[in-house]
Amino acid sequence: MKNSLHTTTLADQAEEKIIEYIKEHHLVPGDALPNEMQFSEMMGISRNVVREAMSRLRMLGLIQSRTKRGIVVTEPPLLNGFSKVLDPQLLSINTLKDMMGMRLALEIGITDFIFANITNVDLKELDEIVARQKAIGINNLSIEDELKFHLKIYEIAGNQFIMKFQELMHPVFVFSKQNYENYFQPINRKLQEENKIITHVDILEKLKNRDAEGYRNAMRMHLHPYWEFLYNYTEK
């Protein structure tokens, strides 16, 4: 291990060795691991280094200490920790553009899942969300109001990874709201003039009619300001 210190630290290497041990022994969540002392002896490094490596793996959610069982393998939470650091102020325009592109791909791409799962109860909930938003007025929607409709759409898709992944999209909603007048309002004005504005009301109508292709096109147009921003905006 010490021969590769020019590229990684001992803790890095210990972390990799523990992960290799899990894979080589085909361990699954709930299976026990050797303790710090045993790993220390196996690797020929100090217990402190092993402790640091294990601390990292605990933070990743890959291992866990349990009473009377010692250290066990656990299933790591999907996308663990990313949402905590995804603040729009910390992200470059190019990164935000990539995230917008991912949102476009996600929301249009899950159409078939939505229509395979949607129920009358779902439609009723969407009706309530849309009715409240109509009362508020489209220009007065908060980030939370805008999110409610789309979160329900993700929920209907019925995929837990998608539900978790949508948390990473929050900075896109925040950026859009904070920069609406500068970036997105001109695009919406143009769409308004061309009678191409698609609202949550329009999208809900496609869902009620069980019109998958119409829904897909409506969502594409609803998110068109992102598309325009992606391909026509250049940072000054």
Secondary structure, 3 states (H helix, E strand, C coil): CHHHCCCCCHHHHHHHHHHHHHHHCCCCCCCECCCHHHHHHHHCCCHHHHHHHHHHHHHHCCEEEECCCEEEECCCCCCCCHHHHCCHHHCCHHHHHHHHHHHHHHHHHCHHHHHHHCCHHHHHHHHHHHHHHHHHCHHHCCHHHHHHHHHHHHHHHCCHHHHHHHHHHHHHHHHHHHCHHHHHHHHHHHHHHCCCCCCHHHHHHHHHCCCHHHHHHHHHHHCHHHHHHHHHCCCC
